[in-house]
């Protein structure tokens, strides 16, 4: 199974918890905690700011309009996908 984006962020937030040489209950709990923290990060960025939408609007195929719904929808769908991924922890 490939690493999910949430797991990738969890590993960055708490690398010690993902040390494969340590698999005690305490480390398993730390991994679960780091996955929850990472998920919270994506929940926090689910809705793009106006500046993000404006900047994304000028990206290729972003329609070139400030506040482009195409850019906003694409961003929201990408983050929603990350949140819907099944994470093995």
C-alpha positions as CSV (number, residue, x, y, z in Angstrom):
1,X,0.0,0.0,0.0
2,X,1.3,3.4,-0.8
3,X,1.8,6.1,1.8
4,X,-1.2,8.4,2.1
5,X,-0.7,12.2,2.3
6,X,-2.0,12.1,5.9
7,X,0.6,9.5,6.8
8,X,3.3,11.5,5.0
9,X,2.5,14.6,7.1
10,X,2.2,12.5,10.3
11,X,5.7,11.1,9.7
12,X,7.0,14.6,9.4
13,X,5.2,15.9,12.5
14,X,6.5,13.0,14.7
15,X,9.3,11.0,13.1
16,X,10.2,9.2,16.3
17,X,6.8,7.6,16.5
18,X,7.4,6.0,13.1
19,X,10.7,4.3,14.1
20,X,10.1,0.8,12.9
21,X,12.5,-0.7,15.4
22,X,10.2,0.4,18.2
23,X,6.7,-1.1,18.0
24,X,5.5,-0.9,21.6
25,X,2.0,0.1,22.5
26,X,3.3,3.5,23.4
27,X,4.8,4.0,19.9
28,X,1.6,2.7,18.3
29,X,-0.3,5.3,20.3
30,X,2.1,8.0,19.2
31,X,1.6,7.0,15.6
32,X,-2.2,7.2,16.0
33,X,-1.8,10.6,17.7
34,X,0.4,11.9,14.8
35,X,-2.2,10.7,12.3
36,X,-4.9,12.6,14.1
37,X,-2.8,15.7,14.1
38,X,-2.0,15.4,10.4
39,X,-5.7,15.0,9.6
40,X,-6.4,18.1,11.6
41,X,-3.9,20.0,9.5
42,X,-5.8,19.0,6.3
43,X,-9.2,19.8,7.9
44,X,-7.8,23.3,8.7
45,X,-6.7,23.9,5.1
46,X,-9.8,22.4,3.5
47,X,-11.3,25.8,2.6
48,X,-8.8,27.9,0.6
49,X,-8.3,31.5,1.5
50,X,-9.2,34.2,-1.0
51,X,-5.5,34.8,-1.8
52,X,-5.0,31.1,-2.5
53,X,-8.0,31.1,-4.9
54,X,-6.8,34.3,-6.6
55,X,-3.3,32.9,-7.0
56,X,-4.6,29.5,-8.3
57,X,-6.9,31.3,-10.7
58,X,-3.9,32.3,-12.7
59,X,-2.4,28.9,-12.9
60,X,-2.6,27.0,-16.2
61,X,-6.3,26.1,-16.8
62,X,-7.4,28.2,-13.9
63,X,-9.5,30.4,-16.2
64,X,-7.4,33.6,-15.4
65,X,-10.2,35.1,-13.3
66,X,-9.6,36.1,-9.8
67,X,-11.8,34.0,-7.6
68,X,-12.1,31.4,-10.3
69,X,-14.5,28.6,-9.2
70,X,-12.3,26.2,-11.2
71,X,-9.3,26.8,-9.0
72,X,-11.3,26.8,-5.8
73,X,-13.1,23.6,-6.7
74,X,-9.9,21.8,-7.8
75,X,-8.2,22.7,-4.5
76,X,-11.1,21.7,-2.3
77,X,-11.5,18.4,-4.2
78,X,-7.8,17.6,-3.7
79,X,-7.9,18.2,0.0
80,X,-11.2,16.4,0.4
81,X,-9.6,13.4,-1.4
82,X,-6.8,13.4,1.1
83,X,-9.3,13.5,4.0
84,X,-11.2,10.6,2.5
85,X,-8.1,8.3,2.1
86,X,-8.0,5.3,4.3
87,X,-5.0,5.6,6.6
88,X,-3.4,2.5,8.1
89,X,-2.1,3.4,11.5
